[in-house]
């Protein structure tokens, strides 16, 4: 049996997903139960970008409430997982060995793109977590290569968790939407297109997603889609399992993907 851990991508939705998106929370919980408990987690979120990819050395990362205007209960939530400074150093070393300049941050905490899904996946907060930034202004292809460089971590007991969004256009959101409201049609079409291309392992089409129908509309800015490319690079030839929780606020596709080594799949 392979000891290679999966790669996970989640659409983390709005910051209040833990309070308002029960389907997504159940999905994240199921993924956490499906995956053997890792030795550590490398979390990559759309909400941390640096000029160079940067890993946090924090031994006790703070829970960053990096949002405003949401219910007070959300600001009281804490996710006090231990940090993983050795993993941060290992990730930076792998990136450097692959030709990427990488930095280390002494104390950066976990932003909501990381701690919100982790709160459902590993609610005991007992798995060490190191967060890695995106590369500001880095292309989808560059993030795919970052993922390829980080792939050896999967053989070292590390779960790579990429957190972003399959669709992220605020103009498509209805903040009063009910849970059973039909999603924005363009958002559903693009989410299904992405699923088809991921299932086919069609990396060139995915890298050129802005030319696909509603690709650029789904992502007026790219930061929420870039974690998917890092996950795709780390996944290698593994085939993804798609999860489809209900859309959030009508326009946020909450799809998640699990790439698991075929010999490890049940």
C-alpha positions as CSV (number, residue, x, y, z in Angstrom):
1,X,0.0,0.0,0.0
2,X,1.2,3.5,-0.8
3,X,2.0,5.9,2.0
4,X,1.5,8.8,-0.3
5,X,-1.0,11.3,1.1
6,X,-3.7,13.0,-1.0
7,X,-3.9,16.5,-2.2
8,X,-7.0,18.5,-1.4
9,X,-8.5,21.6,-2.9
10,X,-11.5,23.3,-1.3
11,X,-13.6,26.3,-2.2
12,X,-13.7,28.0,1.2
13,X,-16.6,30.3,0.3
14,X,-17.4,33.4,2.3
15,X,-15.9,33.8,5.7
16,X,-19.1,32.7,7.4
17,X,-19.1,29.3,5.7
18,X,-18.9,27.6,9.1
19,X,-22.2,29.3,10.1
20,X,-24.0,29.4,6.8
21,X,-22.8,26.6,4.5
22,X,-23.7,23.3,6.2
23,X,-23.2,21.3,2.9
24,X,-19.6,22.6,2.6
25,X,-18.9,21.9,6.2
26,X,-20.1,18.4,5.9
27,X,-18.0,17.9,2.8
28,X,-14.9,19.1,4.5
29,X,-15.6,16.9,7.5
30,X,-16.0,13.9,5.1
31,X,-12.7,14.7,3.5
32,X,-11.0,14.8,6.8
33,X,-12.4,11.5,7.8
34,X,-11.5,9.9,4.4
35,X,-7.8,11.0,4.6
36,X,-5.5,9.2,7.0
37,X,-4.4,11.6,9.7
38,X,-1.3,13.4,8.3
39,X,1.9,14.1,10.3
40,X,1.4,17.7,9.2
41,X,-0.5,20.0,6.8
42,X,0.8,22.5,4.3
43,X,-2.0,25.0,3.8
44,X,-2.0,27.3,0.8
45,X,-4.7,30.0,0.8
46,X,-5.9,32.6,-1.6
47,X,-5.7,35.1,1.2
48,X,-1.9,35.2,1.6
49,X,0.2,36.5,-1.3
50,X,3.8,37.6,-1.2
51,X,6.3,38.6,-3.9
52,X,8.0,35.3,-3.4
53,X,6.3,32.1,-2.0
54,X,6.7,32.4,1.7
55,X,6.2,29.8,4.5
56,X,5.4,30.6,8.1
57,X,7.7,29.4,10.8
58,X,5.1,30.1,13.6
59,X,5.1,27.4,16.2
60,X,1.7,28.5,17.4
61,X,-0.1,30.3,14.6
62,X,-2.7,32.8,15.4
63,X,-6.3,32.5,14.1
64,X,-6.5,35.5,11.7
65,X,-10.0,37.0,11.4
66,X,-9.1,38.8,8.2
67,X,-12.6,39.9,7.3
68,X,-15.2,42.4,8.4
69,X,-18.9,42.8,8.6
70,X,-19.8,39.3,9.7
71,X,-21.7,38.0,12.8
72,X,-19.8,38.4,16.1
73,X,-19.9,34.7,16.7
74,X,-17.4,34.3,13.8
75,X,-14.8,36.5,15.4
76,X,-14.9,34.4,18.6
77,X,-13.9,31.2,16.7
78,X,-10.3,30.1,17.2
79,X,-8.3,27.3,15.5
80,X,-5.3,26.7,17.7
81,X,-3.4,24.0,15.9
82,X,0.3,23.8,16.5
83,X,2.6,25.2,13.9
84,X,5.0,23.2,11.8
85,X,8.2,25.2,11.4
86,X,10.2,22.2,10.2
87,X,7.6,21.7,7.4
88,X,7.9,25.4,6.5
89,X,11.6,25.0,6.1
90,X,11.3,21.8,4.1
91,X,8.8,23.4,1.8
92,X,11.1,26.4,1.2
93,X,14.0,24.1,0.6
94,X,12.0,22.1,-2.0
95,X,11.1,25.3,-3.8
96,X,14.6,26.6,-3.7
97,X,15.9,23.3,-5.1
98,X,13.4,23.6,-8.0
99,X,14.7,27.1,-8.8
100,X,12.1,29.2,-7.0
101,X,13.2,31.9,-4.6
102,X,11.4,31.2,-1.4
103,X,11.2,33.1,1.9
104,X,10.3,32.3,5.5
105,X,8.1,34.4,7.7
106,X,8.7,34.2,11.5
107,X,5.2,34.5,12.8
108,X,2.4,34.7,10.2
109,X,-0.8,33.0,11.4
110,X,-3.6,31.1,9.7
111,X,-6.0,33.2,7.6
112,X,-9.6,32.2,7.1
113,X,-8.9,30.4,3.9
114,X,-6.9,27.9,6.0
115,X,-8.5,27.7,9.4
116,X,-12.2,27.7,8.3
117,X,-12.0,24.4,6.3
118,X,-9.5,22.9,8.8
119,X,-12.0,23.5,11.6
120,X,-14.2,21.0,9.9
121,X,-11.6,18.6,8.6
122,X,-9.6,18.3,11.8
123,X,-11.8,19.9,14.5
124,X,-9.5,18.7,17.3
125,X,-6.8,21.1,15.9
126,X,-4.2,18.5,16.8
127,X,-2.4,18.3,13.4
128,X,0.5,20.7,13.0
129,X,-0.1,23.3,10.2
130,X,2.3,25.5,8.2
131,X,0.9,28.0,5.8
132,X,2.5,28.9,2.5
133,X,1.7,32.0,0.5
134,X,0.9,32.3,-3.1
135,X,3.3,34.1,-5.4
136,X,1.9,37.6,-6.0
137,X,1.5,38.1,-9.8
138,X,2.5,34.5,-10.4
139,X,0.7,32.8,-13.3
140,X,-1.4,29.6,-13.2
141,X,1.6,27.9,-14.9
142,X,4.0,29.1,-12.2
143,X,1.7,27.9,-9.4
144,X,1.4,24.5,-11.2
145,X,5.2,24.3,-11.1
146,X,5.2,25.2,-7.4
147,X,2.9,22.3,-6.8
148,X,5.1,19.9,-8.7
149,X,8.1,21.1,-6.6
150,X,6.2,20.4,-3.4
151,X,4.9,17.0,-4.4
152,X,7.6,15.1,-2.5
153,X,5.9,16.2,0.7
154,X,3.1,13.7,0.0
155,X,5.6,10.9,0.6
156,X,6.6,12.5,3.9
157,X,3.3,12.3,5.7
158,X,2.2,15.8,4.7
159,X,-1.3,16.7,3.4
160,X,-1.3,19.5,0.9
161,X,-4.4,21.6,1.4
162,X,-5.1,24.3,-1.2
163,X,-7.9,26.7,-0.4
164,X,-9.5,29.1,-2.9
165,X,-12.6,29.1,-5.1
166,X,-13.9,27.6,-8.3
167,X,-15.9,30.8,-8.9
168,X,-15.3,34.1,-7.3
169,X,-17.2,37.0,-8.8
170,X,-18.8,39.3,-6.3
171,X,-21.2,40.6,-8.9
172,X,-22.8,37.1,-9.0
173,X,-23.5,37.0,-5.3
174,X,-26.9,37.3,-3.7
175,X,-26.2,37.9,0.0
176,X,-29.9,37.1,0.8
177,X,-29.9,33.8,-1.2
178,X,-31.6,30.8,0.4
179,X,-29.8,27.5,0.6
180,X,-32.1,26.0,-2.1
181,X,-31.9,29.0,-4.5
182,X,-30.7,28.0,-8.0
183,X,-27.1,29.1,-8.6
184,X,-26.0,31.7,-11.0
185,X,-26.0,29.9,-14.4
186,X,-22.6,31.1,-15.5
187,X,-21.1,30.0,-12.2
188,X,-22.5,26.5,-12.6
189,X,-21.4,26.2,-16.3
190,X,-17.8,27.2,-15.4
191,X,-17.7,24.9,-12.4
192,X,-18.8,22.0,-14.6
193,X,-16.3,22.9,-17.3
194,X,-13.5,22.9,-14.7
195,X,-14.7,19.5,-13.4
196,X,-14.6,18.0,-16.9
197,X,-11.1,19.3,-17.6
198,X,-9.8,18.2,-14.2
199,X,-11.2,14.7,-14.7
200,X,-9.6,14.6,-18.1
201,X,-6.3,15.8,-16.6
202,X,-6.3,18.5,-19.3
203,X,-3.7,20.8,-17.9
204,X,-3.3,23.0,-21.0
205,X,-7.0,23.8,-21.1
206,X,-7.0,24.6,-17.4
207,X,-4.0,26.8,-17.6
208,X,-5.8,28.7,-20.4
209,X,-9.1,28.9,-18.4
210,X,-9.5,32.6,-19.1
211,X,-10.3,31.7,-22.7
212,X,-13.0,29.2,-21.7
213,X,-16.7,30.3,-21.5
214,X,-17.1,32.4,-18.4
215,X,-13.5,31.7,-17.2
216,X,-12.5,35.3,-16.9
217,X,-16.0,36.2,-15.6
218,X,-15.7,33.6,-12.9
219,X,-12.4,35.1,-11.7
220,X,-12.1,38.9,-12.3
221,X,-8.9,38.5,-10.3
222,X,-7.0,35.3,-10.2
223,X,-5.9,34.8,-6.6
224,X,-8.8,32.5,-5.7
225,X,-8.2,30.1,-8.6
226,X,-4.4,29.9,-8.2
227,X,-4.5,27.4,-5.3
228,X,-6.2,24.9,-7.6
229,X,-3.1,25.0,-9.9
230,X,-0.7,24.4,-7.1
231,X,-2.9,21.4,-6.0
232,X,-3.0,20.2,-9.6
233,X,0.8,20.3,-9.9
234,X,1.2,18.4,-6.6
235,X,-1.4,15.8,-7.6
236,X,0.7,14.5,-10.5
237,X,-1.2,11.8,-12.4
238,X,-3.8,11.2,-9.8
239,X,-7.4,11.4,-10.7
240,X,-9.6,13.8,-8.6
241,X,-12.7,13.0,-6.8
242,X,-15.2,15.9,-7.0
243,X,-17.4,17.0,-4.2
244,X,-20.3,19.3,-4.9
245,X,-21.8,21.0,-1.9
246,X,-24.5,23.6,-2.6
247,X,-23.5,27.0,-3.9
248,X,-23.0,29.7,-1.4
249,X,-24.8,33.0,-1.9
250,X,-25.9,31.9,-5.3
251,X,-22.6,32.5,-7.1
252,X,-19.9,30.8,-5.1
253,X,-19.3,27.3,-6.3
254,X,-18.2,25.3,-3.3
255,X,-16.7,22.4,-5.2
256,X,-13.9,20.5,-3.5
257,X,-11.4,18.0,-5.0
258,X,-9.5,15.1,-3.5
259,X,-6.6,13.6,-5.4
260,X,-5.7,10.3,-3.9
261,X,-3.1,7.8,-5.1
262,X,-5.0,5.1,-7.0
263,X,-3.5,2.3,-4.9
264,X,-4.6,4.1,-1.7
265,X,-8.2,4.6,-2.8
266,X,-10.8,2.4,-1.3
